[in-house]
Amino acid sequence: TPSASSSGVTSTSSTTTPAAVPGAPTGIAAVANVGAGGITSNELAASAVTPAKMSQPLTLGTAVASTSGTSIDFTSIPSWVKRITVMFVGVSTSGTSFPMIQIGAGSVTTTGYLSAGGNSPNAASTGVNNNTTGFILEGGAAMSAASTVRHGHILITNATGNTWVLSALMANSAGTQIGYGAGSITLSGTLDRVRITTVNGTDTFDAGSINILYE
C-alpha cells in the first residue's frame, strides 16, 4: 500500500514476504559473511571504515614555481600522514650546492640527519656526499653544476613513531647523470612541514616547479 511521507517521498509497504534465495545470506549482518571472490568480512567490519579514515585521501598539493628564493616550504601537513612524495619538474638552482630536503615538527629541523647522496653513471664524476643538516638528494661533481636540471621523485616515509626515512631519484635532463640520495631522521614531534633548499642555504632556485603528494 503506497503512503506519502512528510518529505514527499512515496514509500510502499507490503505484507508479502519474498521467497528466499537458496543459499543466500539473510539480513544486513549476513553481508559480512560474503566471501569467495566477493567482499570479505574484514572489509565490512565496523572498524574497517571510519570517518577518520575516510578523511585521509591521497592529497595533491599546489605546485610551486621553483624560480626564485633559497627555499620552498610545504606546511600544515596533517598529523595522520605516513608518506609524502616530493616531485621535481625541471628544477635548477643558481649555484653548485646540492639540493636537500628538511622536515620538521612545528619548525624545520636542521640537525641530526643521517643521509648521503651520489650519482651515476659518469665514472669520472661519481662521488658520494654525506650530510647531517638535511636529506641530501644527490652527490658527486657531475650533479652539482648550476646547469643541472632535475626531474624525479623523493619519497619520505614514516618508519615508526616520529622516525622518517627518505629515498630520492633524480635525472639530469641537461646531462647524462642520475642522482640519488637516502637517509633517516627522528623528529621531536609529529611531522607537519617539508622544506626544499640547498646544502649551503644561499643558492637560489631559478627554474622548474615542485609539488608534494601525501597520504
C-alpha positions in Angstrom: 0.0 0.0 0.0 1.6 3.3 -1.1 1.9 6.1 1.5 3.3 9.6 1.4 6.0 10.6 4.0 6.5 14.1 5.4 9.4 14.6 2.9 7.1 13.9 0.0 8.9 10.6 -0.9 6.5 7.8 -1.5 7.2 4.5 0.1 5.5 1.2 -0.4 4.8 -1.4 2.2 3.7 -4.9 1.6 2.7 -7.9 3.7 4.1 -10.2 1.0 7.3 -11.9 2.0 9.6 -12.6 -0.9 10.8 -16.1 -1.4 14.2 -16.8 0.0 17.0 -17.4 -2.5 18.6 -20.8 -1.7 22.0 -20.4 -0.1 21.8 -16.6 0.1 22.6 -14.9 3.5 19.8 -13.2 5.2 19.7 -9.8 7.0 22.2 -6.9 6.9 24.5 -8.7 9.3 24.9 -11.6 6.9 26.7 -9.3 4.4 29.8 -9.7 6.5 29.8 -13.4 5.5 30.2 -12.8 1.8 33.4 -14.3 0.5 34.8 -16.4 -2.3 35.7 -13.6 -4.6 33.2 -11.1 -3.1 33.5 -8.6 -0.2 35.3 -10.0 2.8 34.1 -9.7 6.4 37.2 -7.6 7.2 36.2 -5.0 4.6 32.8 -4.6 6.1 33.7 -4.8 9.8 32.6 -1.8 11.8 36.2 -0.8 12.4 37.4 -1.0 8.8 35.7 2.1 7.5 35.6 5.1 9.8 35.1 8.9 9.3 38.7 9.5 10.3 40.0 7.1 7.7 37.7 8.4 5.0 39.2 11.9 5.6 42.7 10.6 4.8 42.8 10.5 1.0 45.7 10.7 -1.4 46.1 14.5 -1.5 47.9 16.5 -4.2 49.4 19.8 -3.0 49.6 23.0 -5.1 52.6 23.2 -7.4 55.1 25.9 -6.6 57.3 27.5 -9.2 61.0 26.9 -8.2 62.2 30.0 -10.0 63.3 32.2 -7.0 64.2 32.1 -3.4 66.5 30.0 -1.3 63.9 27.6 0.0 60.4 26.3 -0.7 58.2 25.2 2.2 55.1 23.0 2.3 53.4 23.4 5.7 50.2 22.3 7.6 50.7 18.7 6.6 48.1 16.6 8.5 49.2 14.6 11.5 47.9 11.3 10.0 50.2 11.4 7.0 52.5 8.5 6.7 54.1 9.0 3.3 55.0 12.2 1.3 56.1 12.3 -2.3 58.0 15.4 -3.4 58.1 15.9 -7.2 60.7 17.9 -9.1 59.9 19.0 -12.7 62.9 20.8 -14.3 64.3 22.1 -11.1 67.5 24.1 -11.3 69.5 26.4 -8.9 71.9 29.3 -9.4 74.9 27.6 -7.9 76.8 24.3 -7.3 75.3 23.4 -3.9 73.4 20.2 -3.8 69.6 20.4 -3.2 68.4 18.9 0.0 65.1 18.4 1.9 64.5 19.2 5.6 61.4 18.2 7.5 60.1 19.3 10.9 57.5 19.3 13.7 56.5 22.9 14.4 59.7 24.2 12.9 62.2 22.9 10.4 64.8 20.5 11.9 68.3 21.4 10.8 70.4 18.8 12.6 70.5 15.1 13.2 70.0 13.8 9.6 71.8 10.6 8.6 72.0 11.0 4.8 74.2 10.5 1.7 73.8 11.1 -2.0 75.7 10.2 -5.2 75.3 10.0 -8.9 75.9 7.6 -11.9 76.9 6.5 -14.5 79.6 9.1 -15.3 82.6 7.3 -13.7 84.8 10.4 -13.9 82.4 12.5 -11.9 80.8 10.0 -9.5 81.1 10.5 -5.8 79.1 10.3 -2.6 78.5 13.2 -0.2 77.2 12.9 3.4 75.1 15.4 5.1 73.6 15.9 8.6 71.7 19.2 8.2 69.1 17.7 5.8 68.5 14.9 3.4 70.9 15.4 0.5 69.3 14.4 -2.8 72.4 13.7 -4.9 76.2 13.8 -4.8 79.3 14.0 -7.0 80.6 16.8 -9.1 78.5 15.9 -12.2 75.2 16.7 -10.5 76.5 19.9 -8.7 76.7 22.1 -11.8 74.5 25.2 -11.9 73.3 23.9 -15.3 71.8 20.7 -13.8 68.1 20.4 -14.5 66.4 17.8 -12.2 63.3 15.7 -12.7 62.2 13.0 -10.3 60.5 11.8 -7.1 61.6 11.9 -3.4 59.7 9.6 -1.1 59.6 10.5 2.7 58.1 7.6 4.6 57.2 7.1 8.3 59.2 4.2 9.7 57.9 4.2 13.3 56.8 6.9 15.7 58.5 10.1 14.6 61.2 8.4 12.6 61.2 9.1 8.9 63.2 7.7 6.0 63.9 9.3 2.6 64.9 8.0 -0.8 65.4 10.2 -3.9 66.0 9.6 -7.6 66.7 12.4 -9.9 67.5 12.6 -13.6 69.6 15.4 -15.1 68.0 16.4 -18.4 70.9 18.8 -19.1 73.4 16.0 -18.8 73.8 12.2 -18.6 73.6 11.6 -14.9 71.2 10.0 -12.4 71.3 11.4 -8.9 70.2 9.5 -5.8 70.1 10.0 -2.1 68.7 8.4 1.1 68.7 8.8 4.8 66.7 8.9 8.0 65.9 11.2 11.0 63.9 11.1 14.2 61.9 14.2 14.8 61.0 15.6 18.2 57.3 15.6 17.3 54.7 14.9 14.6 55.8 15.9 11.1 53.9 18.9 9.8 56.3 20.5 7.2 58.7 19.9 4.4 61.3 22.3 3.1 63.3 22.1 -0.2 66.5 24.1 -0.1 70.2 23.6 -0.8 73.1 22.5 1.4 74.7 25.9 1.6 71.3 27.6 2.0 72.2 30.6 -0.2 71.9 29.3 -3.8 68.6 30.3 -5.3 66.1 28.3 -7.4 65.9 29.5 -11.0 63.8 27.1 -13.0 61.1 24.4 -12.8 58.3 23.6 -10.3 57.9 21.4 -7.2 54.8 19.8 -5.7 54.0 17.2 -3.0 51.6 14.4 -2.7 50.7 13.0 0.7 48.8 10.0 2.1 
